[in-house]
Structure formats: structure tokens, C-alpha cells
Amino acid sequence: MVLAGTVTHNEERGPARPPGDPQVLVVGAGPAGCSAARAAAEAGVRVLVVERKAVVGEPVRCGEYVPAPLLREVGRGGAFVVQPVKGMRTILPSGEVHTLRAPGFIIRRRRFDQVLAAGARDAGAHILLSTRAVMGEEGSVRLLGASGEEWTVKPRVLIGADGPHSSVGRRLGIRNRNLLAAVQVRVPLVRPMDHTEVHFLPEIFGGYGWLFPRGGQANVGLGMAPGHGGPHALRPLLGSLLGRLAGEGKIRNTPRSLTAGWIPVRPLERTVRGWTLLAGDAAGQTHSITGAGVAQAVECGRMAGKWAARAVLEDRASALAGYESGWRDLFGETLERAWEKRKHLEARWDRLEEVIRSCWVGFREYYA
């Protein structure tokens, strides 16, 4: 096992296990997990984060755009910023282009995650990489290292921040079935861009294609609802989108770094049960229309860590209800509106040009 010791690729070798059972165990070292770990450790409890991947932040499954306010909250001098963007252009099937001013940044998501991991470590949390968590009985968790190490811990609070197919969620009997399939590649840009682009096309059912500039390159991808050609339809549709963008003189159609994954599009009805809670993608805290989730993951992770520490220090599971009500007070209305808009959009997809203005955040009608 490896301890995450720096924000770069170089992880320092450490002991196979930190001393003593953790009071808070976090499964997953993404933005939600690392934010939770930092908040809990700062509150004075023993925190262990386990991550099945060998390197924090890899592989990158993200468009890598974040809104400007998040950068100020995370701080660390913006070591992960690639470039600023001024706004977003929405391109409709008819070819109409609508521009929205939306300041933000394109980031190196790998570096961003590692900065958050370093913040958690600096606060006192231990992070073990190449480690799987297997849920056991009566609150126990078996930890399995890539080199064969194995031991069992029994944390007071368990935080599941392990993505849309959360193993912690399955332990609670919770499975998020509202997911979009997504695929993305990296391509060279013909010339620099200072806006993101979102492309709505009839064939990308319930989703959209995107072009997010990152210096001399761009992330190009698409996400769509399953059941309309299945996952096998993603690559041909991506190839068509790449051809379209190359034909418009925006990119060179020489894709590399293909990644794919799933995006939750509906928040779970319940994210706390007993001494266990879920955060980030594991809780479905992503925006149902845009698929954006990094900002929510960071903030909800912080709340998860804060309330987990309080539950430990006060020795009462009921304290975790503060997390459930807290994140819903902050994001619940926005996410529920997005979910209702998604249902409306999918039900009328054959009238996409007509309904998109009331169903996409780039238009004023969305907020009416």
C-alpha cells in the first residue's frame, strides 16, 4: 500500500497501516472523499481514506471545467488551472448559437484531486492507495491491499464517496439507477478558445456533446441516456461529433486518451443510514441537466466530514441528520429542479429545438 504524501505523482512509501482503528473511514479519494477527510480530521478525529486506484485522480473522467467560485474556495494558488474561460456557447440542432457569460476555469483534474488529497493529509488524515474496501458485518470493513495485505477495521462512521456505483451504497441497499453514459477524448485545437461549447443533437438522446478548451488542446465528449443504442452507440456518435468539429475548423481529428464512465443524474432520496453516509457521485449530488458535480462534491464532502466528526465526538448517530438536511438546504432545490427539467426534456426529445430553452441552463427560460 502507498500513502498519498504529496500533490504530485510521487507518493511516499509509508507504513502498511496507520496506528489504531479510524473513527471515520472514507471510501474514495476524489473531491468528495478528500474534502470529507480534511473536514473530519480538522475537527480532531482519526480519519482513514482508502482508494482502490494507485494514483489519486487517475484516470480522469471529467470535462475539467469548474465555476470560478470553486477556485476561490479550494485555494492553493490555482496550481491546477490550465486556462480561464469567459462563458459557454450553446449550439442548437438548427445551428443557432447562444452565448452565456459564465466565468470559470479549465483545470487539470488529476492535479486538482491531488491538491485536495494533500489538504486532507496535511490536516492529519491517512490516505491508503491501491486498497479496496469490502463491507463486512456489524459495521466492520475489510481492507485489501494490492500486494496481499489485509486487515479489518470497525470505524464509528463510514463515508461512501466511491462514485456512482458505490459499494458503500450497495451495503445500505441503495443503488442509483439514473445514470448517463459518457465518453471523452483529448484532441488538438486549431486555435485557442475562451468559451466552452455545448452541442445539442437529436441523436445524442437526453444529453449533449461538448468541447472544452484546455490551452492548445480540448476535451471533446458526449453523454447520453442509456437505452438508445446502448453504450456501443457512444463511440460512433463521438466519431461523428469529432468529424463535425473538425469540419468547422475547430479541432484536428486526431483523438487520444479515450475515457468513459457514468454520470448520476438524480440525487438519492436518502444519503444517511445509521452510522453511514454518502457524498458526491455516490449520493447523486450532480446536476441532472449539465452533469456537473465537482463543486457539489467538494461542498457536500466538507459537510459530510463535519457531521461525521460531530457524530463521533458526541457519540450519537442522530447527529448525521445534520448532513442530510444541510446539503439538501444548499443544493436540494437546484438539483430537484434539474431532475424535473430532465424528465420534461427526455419526454419531448422529438421536439428538442422547441423545448430546449426551458430545459437548458444556458437560457433564461430555464429559471422561469
N, C-alpha and C positions, 0 to 999 in steps of 0.2 A: 504494500500500500504506500501511497505517496501523500505527504502533507502539502497542501497548497500554500506555499510560503511567499510568493511574490505575484505581481500582476502580469508578469511576462510568462513566456513559455517555460522558463526554468523553474521547476518545482524542487524544493529541497527535500532530501530524504529525511524522514523522521521516524519516531517510534511506531511500532505496528498498531498501537492503540493508546489513546490518551488515558491518564490515570482516572479511575473511578467511572461509574456509570454516568452518562449525561442526564441532566434533569430535563433538558429539551433536546430531542433528536429531530433534525431536519433532514428529510429525504429530498435531494435535488439541490444542486448548487447553481441554479440560474438566478435571474434577478429577484424572484420572489423568495427563494430559499436563502440566498445570501443576505438580503435585506432583513428577513426574519431573524437570521442568526445574529446579525450585528445588533439589532434592537434588543434581543433577549440577553445577549452577552453584556451589553452596556447596562442592563438592569441588574446584573450581578449573579446570574445563574450559569451553571455549567452547560455548554452547548456543544453538540457534535453535529456536523453536517456530513452526510455521505453522498457521494456522487458516483454513479456507475461508469462514467466516462473517464478516460485517462487524463484529459486536459479540460479545464474549465472553459466553457464557451465554444467547444468544437463538437460536432460540425455546426456551422452557422446555418440556422433555419429561420431567417428573418429578412425582411426588406431593408432593415437597418436605418429606417427613418424614426426619429423621436421628436416630439414637440419641444420648443425652446424652453418652457418652464422646467422640464425634467432635468435639463443640463444644469440649471442653477441649483436644483435640489441635490443632485448627486455630487456636484463639485469635482474635486480632484483635478482642477485645471483643464478639463476637457481633453485629457491625453488621448481619448479615443475618437475625437472628432475628425472626420475626413473633410467635410465641407458644409457650409451653411446652405440652406435653400430658402427662397423667398416665398414660395407658395406652391399650389397644386393646380395642374391643368386637368380638367375632366373632358375626355373626348367621347362623344356620343356616337351611336351607330351611323347617324346621318353625316358625321364628320364635324358637327358643331363642336366648338371648343369653348369651355367656360373656365375662366381663371379665378382662383380664390387666393387671396393673400393669407398665407399660413406659415409664418416663420418657424423654422425648425432646423434640424441638423441631420446629416447622414453620418452615421457612426461606424466604427469598427466594432461590431457586436461582440466578437471574441474578446477584444481588449476591454470593452465595457463590462462584460461579465467578470473578467479577471480583476478589474478595479473594485467591483462590489465584493468579490471574494476576499481581496486584500483588506478591505474595510472591516469585514466580519472577523478575519483573523486578527487584525490589529486590536479589535475590541475584546479579544480573548476566546473566540470560538475556534474549535479544531475542525479542520476540513480534511476528510479522507477521500481520495480519488480511487478509481478502479475498484469500487466497493459497492456491492449490491445489498439491498435491504430486503429481507424476507420476513413478512409478517408472521408472528407466532401467536400462541395462545396467551390470554390474560395479560395483554399489553406488552409481551416480550417481542423483541425484534432480533432476528439472526443476521449478522453482518458477514458477508462473504467477500474476501479479497481475491484479486485476480491470480495471486500466487498461492492460493490454497489456505490462507489464514481464515479462521472462522471463530467467532465468539458471539455470545448472546448478551444483549443489554435490555434493560427494562426502564425506559425513560418515564418521567412523570407525564410529560406532554410530547405528543408526536405531531409534527407538522409535515403534511404532504405537499411538497412543491415540485412534484415529479412529472409534470406535463399532462397533456390531455388524456393519456391512457394510464392514469395514476394507479400504482399498485396500492398506495395507501387508501385511495378512494375505493378500490375494489374490496379492501378489508372492511370498509364501512358499508359495503353493499351498494355503493354509488358508482354509476357509470354514465358518463356524458356521451349520449348518442347523437348529439347535434354538433357535427364536425364538418368542416370543409377540407377537401384535399387540395394541397398546394405543391407547386414545383417552381424552381427558380434556377437561373444560370447567371454567370458573370460574362459580360461582353465588353469590347472596347467601344467607347463613344467616338463619333466622328468629330464632334466639337463639344466643349464644356456646356453644361446646362445648369441653370439655377432654380428650376422648378421640377417637382416630381410630376409624373404623368400617370393618369388612371384611364384605362380604356375599357369601355363597356361594349361588349359584342354579344349578339344573340346566342352564339354557340357556347359562350362561357356562362352556363346556366347558374344563376344565383350568386355570381361572383364577378370578377373583373381581372383584366391584365394590368400590369404595372411596369413602369420604367422609373427607377430611382437612380439618379446620377451620383457617382462617387469619384470625383476628380476626373481622370481620363477614362474611367470605366463606368459601368452601370449594372445594377441588378435588374434583370428582366424576369418576370414570372407571372403566374396566374394562380388563382384559387377559385374553386367552383364546388357547388353542392354535389355530393355523390349521387349515384343512381342515374346519371345522364351520360352514359358512355363508360362509367366506371373510371377507376384510376388509370386504365390503359388509354383513356382519351386525353390525358393531360399532356403527354409528350407531343402528339401530333398537333394539338392546339397551341402548345408553346412554340413549336416549329413554325406554325402559321403566323403567330404574333411576331416572332423574330423576323420572318420574311417581310411582314408589313412594315415594321420599324426600319429595317434596312432599306426597303424601297422608298421610304420617306427621307432617307439620308441622315438618320439619327444615330444609327449604330452600324458596326461591322458584324456581320452574321458569322462570328467565329466563337460560339459559346464554349464555356468551360465551367468547372466547379458546379456541376449539377447537384442540387439538394432537393429533397422532398420531405413533406411532413403533413401534419394535421393541425387545423386551427379550430378550437372550440368557439362556437358562436351563440351559446346560451349559458348564462350563469346558472350554477346548480341551485336548486331550491333550498338546500341545506348544506352548509360547509363546516359545521361543528357537530360532533357527536362524542359525548363523554369527554375524554381527555385528548381527543384527536381533532385536528382541524386541517383544512385545505386552503391553499393560496395560489394565486397566479393561474396558469392554464389548468392546473388540477382542479381549480374551483370554477373554471369557465369565466374568469373575470376579464374576458376580451370583448371588444366592441363587435356586436353581431353583424354590422354592415361593413365596417372597414377592416376588421380582423386585427386591429391594433391592440396590443396588450402589454407592452413593456412598462409604460407609465403606471398602469393599474397594478402590475406585478410588484413594482418597487414599493408603491404606497401601501398596498394590501399586505405585502410581506412585512413591512415595518409594523403595521398594526397587529399582524399575527404574532410577531416576536414579542411585542409589548404585552399583549394579553396573555401569551403563554407564560412569560416570566411572572406576571401578576398571579396567575393560577398556581404556579409553583410556590411562590413566596407566601401566598395566603392559604395554600393547601386546600383549594376548592375549585373543582371543575366548573362550577357555575360562572366563574369569572370569565371563561371563554366566550360567554354570550356577548360580552362587550365587543369582541371581534366581529361576530356576526352582525350585530346592529351597527357597528362603526363603519364597516366597509360598505354596507348597504345604504347607510345615510349619505356616504360620499359619492358612490357610483351607481347605486341601485336604480334610480330614476333614469339616468342616462342609458344604462345597459338594457333596461326593460323597454324603453322607447325604441332602441335599436332592434331589439328582438321582434317587436310588433311591426316595425318597418320591414324587417327581413321577411316575415311571413307575407306581408302585403306585396312585396316585390316579387317573391317567388310565385305567388298565386296569379300574378298578372304579367309574368315574364314575356308573354306573347305580345304585350303592349309596352315593351321596355321604354321606348322613346317617350311615351306618354306619361308613364308613372315615375320615371327615374328622378325627376326633380323633387318629388315629395319623399323619396326614399334614399337619397344620397347626400352625405354631409356637405358636399361642395355647393349645394344650392340652399337659398334662404328658405324655400318652401319646406325643407326637411324639418325645420324647427317650429313650423306653424302649428 
